[in-house]
Amino acid sequence: MIIQNILKVHAFWDKDAEVWVATSENVPGLVTEPSTIESLTQKLREMIPELLVLNRIVPAVDPQQRVKAILRIIPVLNRRLNILKVRSH
């Protein structure tokens, strides 16, 4: 059985600070403020899988399972971030 969770990330352009701000109630610890949309998507690709495992949202008993869990998340995350990237231009 495959369980699918929807992770919502709130990202917006902070005009005063000139950075993208991204946070999420679904991903504890996710806060990032890169200056470009490309940097934002890269940071989210790196941070979200790691935080999901660290917060035990995605189970990982040993390092090998942790890598497998992260690799399962990345393709879906990449598709979603590419949509965000297109919409921001």
Order of alpha helices (4+ residues) and beta strands (2+ residues): beta-beta-beta-alpha-alpha
